[in-house]
Amino acid sequence: MPATGVVATPGMPVGVTFEPPAAASSWIARWAPIAAGGPGDVDTSAKGTGPVTIGTPGAAGAWSLQVESWFGGGRSATWYWRVDVE
């Protein structure tokens, strides 16, 4: 996914690649709706190993995507994106 926001359709698969390339030993992706007062309730939508590919939420609106990845050897990282589902 790009460093800036993304526009997607409901249920569209999106992928995350790491730069430099790295194989995640495991990962968790979480969606939260973005409301005027801040983020809404977080929902774990997918988890796995290897390449990160998840579906966008089924409802239109502004969403926050969090991807937390582990790379072994005590290394981990967390990224956040805004995704507008239309």
BELBEL-V626224 format. One record per run of one state. SS is the DSSP state (A for helix, B for strand, O for the rest). FROM is the first residue (numbers start at 1). TO is the last residue. If there is no record, write none. Layout:
BEGIN
ss/from/to
SS/FROM/TO
SS/FROM/TO
END
This chain:
BEGIN
ss/from/to
O/1/5
B/6/8
O/9/12
B/13/16
O/17/25
B/26/35
O/36/37
B/38/48
O/49/51
B/52/55
O/56/60
B/61/72
O/73/74
B/75/85
O/86/86
END
